[in-house]
Amino acid sequence: MKNIAIATIAVGLFASASAHAQQAWKHTVKQLPRAEVEALLAQPGQVLVLDVRRPDEVTAKGGFPVYLSIQAKDVEQQLAYIPKDRTIITVSNHAHRAGAVGDLLAAKGYKVAGATGSEDYEAQGGTITRIAAPVKP
């Protein structure tokens, strides 16, 4: 009986994770696959990676080697810090928050190439940079 309960819990967790990963894309900006992200990253003078996750998520999940970090909830108040002369890739874990921020930026006149998820990018074979959490004194 115990094994059946554990198996049931495992199946439920897997189904929940699969449903999250396969949510329908509902944003205007494009969801970028790895190949398109890499083509954009090959032009560092023209692209800006905007990571909209919390710092603890970046530390736990990893991210791109160079990025501007503004949490999704703060982007609208921090628009002055986001350059309009660069093509923007927005990043979150699975691109859904990044898609929402991409839509906001596009509506404000920014050049948004699209959104990507760091976990999706890594699952497609991309290399993610792991960042060590700061050591507290």
ABEGO torsion letter per residue (X at the ends): XAAAAAAAAAAAAAAAAAAAAABBBABABBBBBAAAAAAAAABAAABBBBBABBAAAAAAAEBBABBBBBBAAAAAAAAAABBAABBBBBBBAAGAAAAAAAAAAAAAGBBBAEBBBAAAAAAAGBBBBBBBBBBBX
